[in-house]
């Protein structure tokens, strides 16, 4: 039976005995985002790579050694001619990434204000 990307990622996280709260802090995303990723049949390579870095796991063998064959798109790829068969997921991931970037900028701005 073929696993989806989210299941592969979740299984690796569980095998590494990584606490979801700890992982969410390391990645600077909320826990709900992680659980949403675990449910996705496809994930962007950026997400897979970042989770791998956070848990010290190489996902290339888990995905057959090559992400490109799986049709996963980089999270910031802006190619209007590309057919996004899961466009809802594509835009959801872009939106989540934007929110997380905004959160980091807001935190940085607040820390600069408190230092001044």
C-alpha positions as CSV (number, residue, x, y, z in Angstrom):
1,X,0.0,0.0,0.0
2,X,1.4,3.4,-1.0
3,X,1.6,6.0,1.8
4,X,1.0,9.6,1.2
5,X,3.6,12.3,2.0
6,X,1.9,13.4,5.2
7,X,1.9,9.8,6.6
8,X,5.6,9.3,5.7
9,X,6.5,12.6,7.5
10,X,4.4,11.7,10.5
11,X,5.9,8.2,10.7
12,X,9.4,9.6,10.7
13,X,8.6,12.2,13.4
14,X,7.1,9.4,15.6
15,X,10.0,7.1,15.0
16,X,12.4,9.8,16.1
17,X,10.3,10.3,19.2
18,X,10.0,14.0,18.6
19,X,7.4,15.8,20.6
20,X,5.0,17.7,18.3
21,X,5.1,20.8,20.5
22,X,8.9,20.7,20.4
23,X,8.9,20.3,16.6
24,X,6.4,23.2,16.2
25,X,8.7,25.4,18.2
26,X,11.8,24.3,16.2
27,X,10.0,25.0,12.9
28,X,8.3,28.2,14.2
29,X,4.8,26.9,13.1
30,X,1.9,26.0,15.2
31,X,1.0,22.5,16.1
32,X,-2.2,22.6,14.0
33,X,0.0,23.3,10.9
34,X,2.0,20.2,11.6
35,X,-1.1,18.1,12.0
36,X,-2.5,19.5,8.8
37,X,0.7,18.6,7.0
38,X,0.4,15.0,8.3
39,X,-3.0,14.7,6.6
40,X,-1.8,15.9,3.2
41,X,-1.3,13.4,0.4
42,X,1.3,15.7,-1.2
43,X,3.6,18.2,0.5
44,X,6.0,20.8,-1.0
45,X,9.6,19.8,-1.0
46,X,10.4,22.9,1.1
47,X,8.2,21.6,3.9
48,X,9.6,18.1,3.7
49,X,13.2,19.3,3.8
50,X,12.5,21.7,6.7
51,X,10.9,19.0,8.8
52,X,13.8,16.7,7.9
53,X,16.3,19.3,9.2
54,X,14.2,19.9,12.3
55,X,14.2,16.1,13.2
56,X,17.6,15.3,11.7
57,X,16.2,12.9,9.1
58,X,16.9,12.5,5.4
59,X,13.6,11.9,3.6
60,X,15.1,11.2,0.2
61,X,15.2,7.4,0.8
62,X,11.6,7.5,2.1
63,X,10.5,9.2,-1.2
64,X,12.5,6.9,-3.5
65,X,15.6,9.0,-3.6
66,X,14.2,11.8,-5.7
67,X,11.5,14.4,-4.8
68,X,11.2,15.6,-8.4
69,X,9.6,12.3,-9.6
70,X,6.9,12.7,-7.1
71,X,5.6,16.0,-8.5
72,X,6.1,18.0,-5.3
73,X,6.5,21.7,-5.9
74,X,8.8,24.1,-4.1
75,X,6.6,26.2,-1.8
76,X,7.6,29.5,-3.4
77,X,7.5,28.5,-7.0
78,X,5.6,31.1,-9.0
79,X,4.9,29.5,-12.4
80,X,1.5,30.4,-13.7
81,X,1.8,27.8,-16.5
82,X,2.2,24.9,-14.1
83,X,-0.9,22.8,-13.6
84,X,-1.5,22.5,-9.9
85,X,-3.7,19.5,-9.6
86,X,-4.0,20.2,-5.8
87,X,-4.3,23.9,-6.1
88,X,-6.2,24.2,-2.8
89,X,-3.2,22.7,-1.1
90,X,-0.8,24.8,-3.0
91,X,-2.5,28.0,-2.0
92,X,-3.1,26.8,1.5
93,X,0.7,26.2,1.9
94,X,1.5,29.6,0.4
95,X,-0.9,31.2,2.9
96,X,0.5,29.3,5.9
97,X,4.0,30.2,4.8
98,X,3.0,33.9,4.5
99,X,1.4,33.9,8.0
100,X,4.4,32.3,9.5
101,X,6.7,34.8,7.9
102,X,4.5,37.6,9.2
103,X,4.6,36.1,12.7
104,X,8.4,36.0,12.6
105,X,8.6,39.6,11.4
106,X,6.2,40.8,14.1
107,X,8.2,39.0,16.8
108,X,11.4,40.5,15.5
109,X,9.8,44.0,15.4
110,X,8.6,43.5,19.0
111,X,12.0,42.3,20.2
112,X,13.7,45.4,18.6
113,X,11.2,47.7,20.3
114,X,11.8,46.1,23.7
115,X,15.6,46.5,23.3
116,X,15.3,50.2,22.4
